[in-house]
Amino acid sequence: MAQTHGLFKRVGRRLAQLRRWRGFNQEDLAGKAGISRTYLGALEAGMKAASLKVYDRLANALGVKLPALFDEPDAEHARSR
């Protein structure tokens, strides 16, 4: 359970980092991805996990490939789609 919680936190931090890099606030990104701002906030806080479908919509809204949400930043995944 602790490992899973750590994964949620790591993905949440990465999601927030990418959002800020793109210049979006939570409301902007949530709207582009078709989710609520409160749900996005819970994802970024590591309190919830989303389905792959939702993560894919978030990646699309951020203009990155899906693996960019789960990996540490690098040149391959940080490139736009």
Summary of the structure (lengths in Angstrom):
residues: 81
radius of gyration: 11.5
end to end distance: 33.4
largest distance: 33.4
contacts: 218
relative contact order: 0.17
helix: 68%
strand: 0%
